[in-house]
Amino acid sequence: MPLGVRPDRVLRAIAGLVLFSAAYMAENVPGGATSCPPGASGSGTIAGVVSPPW
């Protein structure tokens, strides 16, 4: 690590980025799944795509 960089600040920055990314994905994944029309999800089931658990 460069001189003057304290590990606690780096860990806090990493934790903040992880939490931000998790919240972003938690909003986008269900939104994308619910925007799929019923016919497309039915054809996905025929093709072998497993439906999401929600």
C-alpha positions in Angstrom: 0.0 0.0 0.0 1.2 3.5 -0.6 2.5 5.5 2.3 -0.1 7.5 4.2 -3.0 5.2 3.3 -4.7 3.8 6.3 -6.3 0.3 5.8 -9.4 1.3 7.7 -10.3 3.9 5.1 -9.7 1.5 2.3 -11.9 -1.1 4.0 -14.6 1.4 4.5 -14.5 2.4 0.9 -14.7 -1.2 -0.2 -17.6 -1.8 2.1 -19.4 1.2 0.7 -18.9 0.1 -2.9 -20.1 -3.4 -2.0 -23.3 -2.2 -0.3 -24.0 0.3 -3.2 -23.5 -2.5 -5.8 -25.7 -4.9 -3.8 -28.5 -2.3 -3.5 -28.3 -1.5 -7.2 -28.5 -5.2 -8.2 -31.4 -5.8 -5.8 -33.4 -3.1 -7.6 -32.5 -4.1 -11.2 -32.8 -7.8 -11.2 -36.4 -8.1 -10.0 -37.3 -5.1 -12.3 -35.9 -6.9 -15.3 -37.7 -10.1 -14.4 -41.1 -8.5 -14.0 -40.8 -6.5 -17.3 -40.8 -9.8 -19.2 -44.2 -10.4 -21.0 -46.1 -13.7 -20.1 -45.5 -15.3 -23.5 -41.7 -14.8 -23.3 -41.5 -16.4 -19.9 -43.5 -19.3 -21.1 -41.2 -19.9 -24.1 -38.2 -19.5 -21.7 -39.7 -22.3 -19.6 -40.0 -24.5 -22.7 -36.4 -23.8 -23.6 -35.3 -24.9 -20.1 -34.7 -21.6 -18.4 -35.5 -21.8 -14.7 -37.8 -19.1 -13.5 -36.6 -16.8 -10.7 -37.7 -17.8 -7.1 -39.8 -14.6 -6.6 
